Amino acid sequence: MSNRINILQVEPEGYKALAGLEQYVANSGIDKMHWELMKIRASQINGCAYCLDLHSRDARSHGETEQRIYVLNAWRETSFFTPEERAVLALTEEITNISHGGVSDETYEKAASLFDEHYLAKLIMAATVINAWNRIGVTTHLQPKRVVA
């Protein structure tokens, strides 16, 4: 698989603008584990190998367990995730798959019942930015660096 255009090199201002949104989210007070789970889950759905590799490693460095990362794709089938994490994951999935019917009232209302409107807004922005990065990674065939064990 060949790499395609390098947006950072070709359009650095656009790249920096998206990185600015990423910095906002990272510094907004959003729970680090919520943010890491969102990045991994959206990247799983979008099939972004680069982001999956990067964010799984980041999550581990922030204390996430390998076991929870392994089962994240089937989070509904485990008891490993808190009610807040489950709401975050459901919201992330529906935002990521927005063309499949939008974000349901049930998912939105569950998140709104667990988080104040500021935190909910931050979650929506977080899902938006990781989906943007995924689309860049997949479109440009961004590749993770292979690590030999």
Summary of the structure (lengths in Angstrom):
residues: 149
radius of gyration: 15.4
end to end distance: 22.6
largest distance: 45.5
contacts: 411
relative contact order: 0.19
helix: 73%
strand: 0%
